[in-house]
Amino acid sequence: MPPPEPVPYTSDKTILRRQLRAIRQAVPDKTRRHAGQALLRHALRHRLLAANKRIGFYMPANGEIDVMPLLNRAYAMGVQCFLPIVPGRGQLKMWFSRLGHQPHLPRHWRLNRFGIPEYHAPNGQRLRASQLLRVFMPLLGFDARGYRIGMGGGYYDASLAFRTTRKAWRAPDLIGVAFSAQQAEKIPDEPWDVPLDGILTERGLIRPKRGAQ
């Protein structure tokens, strides 16, 4: 099947978020069932997972594409897997918590105020985004330039702000994860936005076109 048409441009982020959220929720069940395994195949093909390396993931929620096959394979490969922890009210910069030797134990998990599971093992290792090799990021929409739009909380923007002030700093490698239907003609961008280094969808890995308008 041909790829879906990008979502038409609008400068109103509230409208764009509403449109993209509806599109994400409307992804066909068949696509959803196969998407997680497709992500894994493409990630392996492009060598996005590496044993003993620090890589950030996330727990899917609210209709987001299923990254659990990717996370489970990474853990089995010996990747150092980290998950974000949303900070307290009034704060935006996230820590990333490493999955331990027994990540299945219920006592190590709790729901944050958005209802998303977080990993809180006692004495577990926590790092900032700058200490990770790669971060797989959730999003509502993306464009060909690599700009993303999220739910509007600003947590990833704050956690990656160092990338806007240190132009030579390329770590971590930022990979947005989404359904291909979430692509927009153009995401309204701000000076503080950090573009993605790639977008992983059920159709493959997209490398941004930095000169695109």
N, C-alpha and C positions, 0 to 999 in steps of 0.2 A: 504493500500500500504506500502511496506517496505520503510525505510528511505533512502534518497539519499546517494550515496557514497561520502565520504569526498573529498575535493579538494586535489590533490596530493601536497606533500611538495615541496616548492622551497624557497631558502634563499633570492631570489631577490624580495624585497617588491614591486617594481614597477610592475613586472610581476604578482605577486600575487594579487595586487590591481586591475589590469586590468582584470584578470580572474574572480575575485569575483564580480566586478562591472557588468560584462557581465552576470554572473549567476543570480545576483539579478534582473537585468533587464529582464531576460528570464523566471522568475517565471510565471507559467501559470495563465491566467486571473481568472480561477475558484479558484485557491489557494488564489490569492490576494483578491477576493471578500469575502472569508470566514475567512481570516487570522486574521483580527482585532477582530472579535467576539470570535475566538478561543483563542487569547491572553487574552482577558478579562476573559473567563471561567477559564483558567489555573491560572491566577493571583488571582482570587477569591478563587479557590480551595486551593491554597497554601498560602492564607492570606497575600498577598503582599500589599494590600491596608488597611489602618487603619485611621479611622476618627480622625481628629484633629492632625495628625502627618504630619511632613514636608517631602514631597516626590518630587523629581525632575523628570520631564518628558522632552519631546522634541517635536518639530513640525516636522513630517515626510516630507522628500523631496528626490528628485532624486531616486525614486523607492524604498525607505525604506518601511518596513512593516508598516501598518497603526496602529498607537497607539491611534488614536482619540477615539475609543470606550472605551479604558482603561482610558484615561484622562477625558473624559466626565463622566464616572461612578464615578471616584475618586472625581471629583468636586461635584457631586450630593451627595456623601456619607459624605461630610464635610472634606475631606482630604485637607490639606493645599498644594495646587499644585504650584510648581515652575517651571519656564522655563528658559533655559540658555540664556544669553546675550553675544554675541561674542564681545570681547573688541576691542579697536582701533588698528590700525596697529602698529606692534612692541610690542604688549602685547599679552599674552596668557591666563592668569588666568581669568576665567569667574565669573560673578555674576549670581545668579539665582533669577528671579523676580517672586513674588507671584501673581497669578491670583486674581483679586479683585472681588467685588460684581457684576460688570457688564462687564464681560470679552468679551462680544459680541460687545462692542462699537468699531467701526472702528478707532476712534481717539486714542485708546490705543495701536494700533498695528503699526509696521513699518517693512519694509523688511531690513535685514542686507545686507552686501555687497555680500553675497552668495545667495541672493534671498529667504532667509528663514524668515518667520514671527517671530518677537520678541514682547514681551509684555512690554510696557513702560507706565504704568499708573502713573499719577502725584502723588508724595509722596508715591508710592508703596513700599512695603517691599522688600529689596534685601538681600540675604544671600550668603555666600560662600558654597561650596560643603561640607565642614567639619561640617556645621551646619544642614545638612539634615539627616533624618533617612535612606533614601533609594534614589537611583538615577537610573532611567531607562535610559540606554545609547544606542544610535544608533551605528552601526558598519558595516563594510564591510565583516568581517569574524571572526570566533572564532574557538578555538580548545577544546579538551576534558579537558585540563588543566585549562581552563578559560582565556587564553590569547586572546586578541582581536586585530584586525587591523582596523584602521579607515581610513579616507580620507587623513591623513597625516598632518593635520593642527596643531596638538599637543595641542589643547585647553583642552581636557579632561586630558591628561597627566599632563599638568601644573596645572590644577585645583585640581588634586588628588595627587600631588607630596608628600604631607604630609604623605600619606599612606606608602611610601617607607622608610621614616626616622623614623616613629613611629610604630614599628612592633606590639605593643599591641593595637593600635588604629584600631577599626573595623568599625567605622562609616565613611561615610555612607555605607550601604549595596549596592553593585554594581551589577545591573542586566542588562546584555546586552540583546538587543531585536533584533531579526533577523528571517529570514526564515530559516528553517532547512537546506535548500540547501546551505547556506552560511558557513557550517562547513568545516574546513580544517583539513588535517591530523595533521599539526602542524603549528602554527604561529611563525615566527622568533621573539624571545623575546630579550629584552635589560634589563640591570640592573635596569633601571628607570621605566619599565613597571609595572603597577598595575593590577594584575589578577582580573577577575570578581569573584563575589560570586555566580553567577548563570546566566544562559542564558535562556530567555523566547522565545520560538518559537511557531509556530502554532500547533506543536505536543506536547508541554508540557514544563515543567521546567527542565532544566539540571543543576545538581550540579557538579561543576568541580572535577576532580580526580587529587588532588594535586601532587601525586607521579608519575603521568603518564609522559612518556618521549616523 
